[in-house]
Every structure is written in structure tokens, then in C-alpha cells.
Amino acid sequence: MKIVKNALIAGFTLAGLSTPALSEVWVTDQSHSAAHFKVKHMMVATVNGDITGVDAKLDINDKDITKSTVEATLETKTINTNNAKRDEHLRSPDFFDATKFPAIKFVSTKVSKDGKDGLKVAGNLTIRDITKPVTLEVEGPTKAFKDPWGNMKRGLSASTKINRKDFGLTWNKVLETGGVVVGEEVKIEIELELQHAAEKKPAH
């Protein structure tokens, strides 16, 4: 009986070692990922821009999605609003000061379900070394699939709003009409194409 008991214990131990991990690490396919932002200009028009240098790592737990985690950085030097003069100003000390603060950072602190297919991801957002809590409304992540080049992929979309002044982005000018050149509220939308970290291959 002792031999049988020991064999059973050994069998359970080996079974435990062979159990698939509940979570997997996914990283951004940077050529197909970006952060988009919108802000009012002159109180009447909306300026749209992108940050294409998005590097994120997601530890996704499909068994319990609330145990997943996210870490992401956005390169401020990749800001693009399709206006070279404006982009140079945005990278200057008046705004993001890209030389001194090369990255915007986000680290999740809590993931919770939001309806059937949505998530709310709370975390700390750091811009110009100022850290504030924000919550992202997330659609996804999608189920994993294999692309034509053999990469395992997933995708997700996220959005949030921030007040730029909370992060030290205070530059502005008053208009003759009493308004301001740049609005305070910034709408942010993030589109990520994710690739399995263990099987990452060159992007297409």
C-alpha cells in the first residue's frame, strides 16, 4: 500500500508540473499598434494625433481575466499630428519635453469586468514624471489566432480621458474672444495588435 501511495503522489506531482500555465505574456506588434489622441484647438476645431512608438507587455490570464496585468510605454518622440511645426512644439519643454522625458508610462493596478465583453483597467499613468491614476475602458482581448506568417496574435482597444494640466502640460494662450488655444481635456484611444512573446517573429 505504501508503494501504491507513493506512486500516486508522484503521479499527481508530475501532473501538476505538466499543467499549462493559466497566464501567457503578449507583447505589442509595434508596426500595427498606436495611441491616438484628440484635443480641442481654438475652442472650435479638434486636432488629432498619434503616438506610434507603443511598447506594451500584457500578462493575460484567460482563466481569470481580472488577474491579468499590463505595462506599457509610449515614446514621446513619435508624436505625430501631420504638422511638423506643431509636432516640434509638442516635443518641446512647453509640452512633453521629449528629450528629458522620452516615455509616457502606464502600469495597471486592477482589472475588472465591465459587461459581457468589456474590461476596466485601472492603473498609474506617468507623464513628465507626474503620476496620476487613470482607468482605461477596454474592448478585448480577442481570442488568440495564427496569422499567415505563423505568429499567434490577439487584439484589443482601449480608451480614456485625461486633463493635460494634471500632468504638467500647462502651456496655453488666451484668445481675444476669451477662450484658449489648446483645450484641457484629451481623449485617448489605443489600438494594440498583440503577439505571443514566446513566438515573436518579424512583423509584416
N, C-alpha and C positions, 0 to 999 in steps of 0.2 A: 504493500500500500504506500509506503514511503517513497518508493521509486516512481510509482504512478503519480503521486502528488508532486514530486519534484519535476517530473516531465510536464505536467500540466502547467506548473508555474513558469517553466522555461518557455513553453509554447505561448502563454499569454504575454510574456516579456518580448518574445520575438515578434508577435503580432502587433504589439504596441509600437515597436520600432519601425514596422513597415507601414503604419497608418499614414496616409497622405496628410500633409500639413493643411491646417484649416485656413491659413492665410498665405498669400503669394505677393511678391513685390512686382509692381508695374511701374514703368518709367515713361516719360513723355517721348514720343516721336517728334522731335523739335521742328522738323520740316512741315509738320501738319498740326501744329499747336500754336495758339496765340491768345493773348489777352486783349480785349477791345474795350475802349473807354469812350464815354460821351460827356461833354460838359458844355454849358451854355456860353456863347460868346456875344458880347454886347447886349445881353438880355433878350435877344431875338432869334439868333441862329444857334445851331448845335454843331460843335466841332467833334469829329470822330477821329480816333487814333488807335494805333495798335502797339503792342509790345510783343515782338516776335521771339525774343530770347527767353523762352519759358522752359525751366528745368524742374520737373517735379518727380517725386517718388511717392507712390501710394502703396501701403501695405494693406491689401484688400482681404478681408475675412468674409468669404461668401456664406459661411455657416451662421455668423452673427455680424452683420454689416456694421453694427454700432461699435464693434471692436477694431474697426479699420482706422488707419492713421494717414495723414497727409503732410508732406513737407514740400515747399515749392519756393523757387527763386525766379525773379523776373529781372533781366538785365536792363537797367535804365538807359544804356547807350543805344538800345534797339528801338527806342520810341520813334514812331513814325506817324505823322499827320498829313503826309503828302505836301508839306510846305517846308522847305529847307530852313528858312529863316526862323519860322516858328519852332521847328524841331530843335534847332540850336539853342533857342531861348529856353525851351523846356528842359534841356540837358544842363543848363547853366545854374549857378548858385541861386538865381531867383526862384527856381522850382526844384527839380530833382537833384541838382548838383551831382551829375553822373560820375565825375572824376573822384569826388570824395565819398559818395555813396553809390557804388556801382550796382547794388542789388536791392530790390524790394523782396521781402521775405514773408512767408506765411507758414505757420506751424499749427496744425489742428490741436484742439484740446478736448473736443467732444463731437461725436457723430450720433445723430438721432434720426429716426424715420420721420418722413413728412408725407403722409398719404400713402397710396399704394406703391408708387414708383419713385417718389422723391426722397431727398435727404436734406437735413440741415447740418452743415458742418461749421461748428464754432471754432474759432482759433485766434491766434495773435498775428496781426499784420504789422510789419515794421517798414516804415518809410523814413529815410533820413535819420535813422537811429531812434525814431519815436515809435513806440509800440502801443497799439490800441486793440481791443477786442473787436472782432467783426464776425458776422455769420453769413456763410455762403448758402444760397439755395441751389441745390444740385439735382440735376436730372441724370440718372445713371448710377453707377457704371453699367454699360451694356454687358451682355454675356460675351464670353471670350469666343473668338473665331480666328481662323487661319487665313491670312491674305495670300495672294498669288505667289509671293516670294517666300512663303513658309514661316512668316512671323505670326506669332499669336498676338492678337490685337483686342482692345476694348476702347470704348469712348465714353466721354461724359461732358456735360455742360454745367457751368456754374455762373451765378450772378450775385451781385451785391451792390450797395450804395455806400459811399463814404463822404464825409465832409473833408475836403482837402486841407482846411485850416487846422484840423485836428492833428495833422502830420507835418506841420511846419511849412506847408505850401501856401504862404500868405500873400504872395505878390499880387497886386491888383492896381488898377487905376480907375478913378471915378469919372464917369461921363458927364457932359454938360446937362444931360437930362436927369441926372441924379442916380442913374444906375452904375454898374461896374462893367469892366471889360471881360472879366472871367467869373463865371458862376462858382459857387462854393460846392455844390453837390456834384459828385462824379459818379456816373453809372458805369459799372464794370461787368463785362461778360467774358467768360473764359471758356474756350473750346480746347479740349485735350484729346489727342489720339494717343492711346497708351499701348506700350509694347512690353511683352513679358521680359523682365530683366534678365532671366537666365537664358533666353533665346534671342537676345537682341542681335539684329543683323543690319547691314547698311540700309538706310532709308531710301524710298523711291518716290 
